[in-house]
Amino acid sequence: MLFKELQILKDTLEPYTSIVLGPYFNTGLLLVFGLIFALILYIIPNKFKFVLAGSILFALLSSTLANFIIFFAIVLILYFCSNYNFKFRAIVFWITEALMLISNMIIYRIFGYHSSFYSFVAYYTMYRTIHYYVDLNQGSMQKLKLIDYLAYLFYFPSFSHGPVERVENLHPEQVKKENVLVGFKRIVIGIAKYALLVYVLSRVEEVPFSFSNFWQWLVLTAYVGAIKLYVLLSGDIDIVIGVSALMGFKVSENFPKFPYMQPTLTKFWQNWQATIVNWLTAYVYFPLCRNRKHVYAKTMIIIMIIGWAHLFYYFKDFPSIEYIMYYTLWGVFLGGTLALSKIWGKKKAESKQIWQQKYPAIAKIIYSENYLTKAMRIFITFNIIAIGWLSPLYILLKQLI
């Protein structure tokens, strides 16, 4: 009976893990185009406007003209909504944002064509356009000319890869020798990560396991998959940062520190896709937490939003209930563990304060931090995340029903 259940569970889990661990997107065009473009920029005086021209060319080379025209029209509507007051402006803006996210799915449903490139573009553009719209309405930003707005959104190194850069941070600087060295160094690191992914991790992941060793297969998938995901995402960002440095632009780090070596879940999320997490903190978490009630539930909601975001850029058609359930439970597990870790950290700090006041000598022993305790915390954090990437609550639910 166990043999049969494990076989069914493995077959059920396979397509979902392939989504999480599958290829993110092709970075080859970015690398080649970026290097050529960086060389051209040395002899072009008006850099920012030329960056826009190059970015539009990059977008056209990456997909079809039809996709580009639809996307460009949506961006123009969003710019108009952000910069001009008119009746129902907010409604038009948010409806247009929603249409941008699902436009690829609509095109696929009608014409049978799908562009994975524009799925990622729509996802990252949403963050940037909302940032501009909200900050402009709050008076913390000046209006941009259309050409500057387009140059910001279409900046090709981060157009489909991230990071989610703020408007005020993205501006050209004089290219120095140090920038060139840093740029090539990051590009080499990014390529090395891809080589590791292709020649090592992919082969380890394909080690055949019998169904009787299902749990070995599951652990291998969780551990190797977690490393593979980091290598893939951080490798892309290394190349984005490297190409940007060669062009005279400085973009933010998405992985400031190695996330899997963090001792707490809070620190992990501060170093995993950091620009997206910062955006969600600024534009979702802080507005939700103006009322200090249910803070931990709101923390879980933030991670659930990250889970639901996968539904817009991993799928060419509207996702089924199964996939929606998968990523909802993905967010519940990772968001729930983050909320619980925050509660535990708060209780631990309160307990430590009491012990230090009453029994300082004992408190020094109990709450001392050494290499062993830190290593244990890192190990526990990594395991929670590695298992969490596979949506264990969904696996458990499928096993029960």
Secondary structure, 3 states (H helix, E strand, C coil): CHHHHHHHHHHHHHHHHHHHHCCCCCCHHHHHHHHHHHHHHCCCCCHHHHHHHHHHHHHHHHCCHHHHHHHHHHHHHHHHHHHCCCCCHHHHHHHHHHHHHHHHHHHHHHHCCCCHHHHHHHHHHHHHHHHHHHHHHHCCCCCCCHHHHHHHHHCHHHCCCCCCCCHHHCCCCCCCHHHHHHHHHHHHHHHHHHHHHHHHHHHHHCCCCCHHHHHHHHHHHHHHHHHHHHHHHHHHHHHHHHHHHHHCCCCCCCCCCCHHHCCCHHHHHHCCCHHHHHHHHHHHHHHHCCCCCCHHHHHHHHHHHHHHHHHHHCCCCCCCHHHHHHHHHHHHHHHHHHHHHHHHHHHHHHHHHHHHHHCHHHHHHHCCCCHHHHHHHHHHHHHHHHHHCCCHHHHHHHHHC
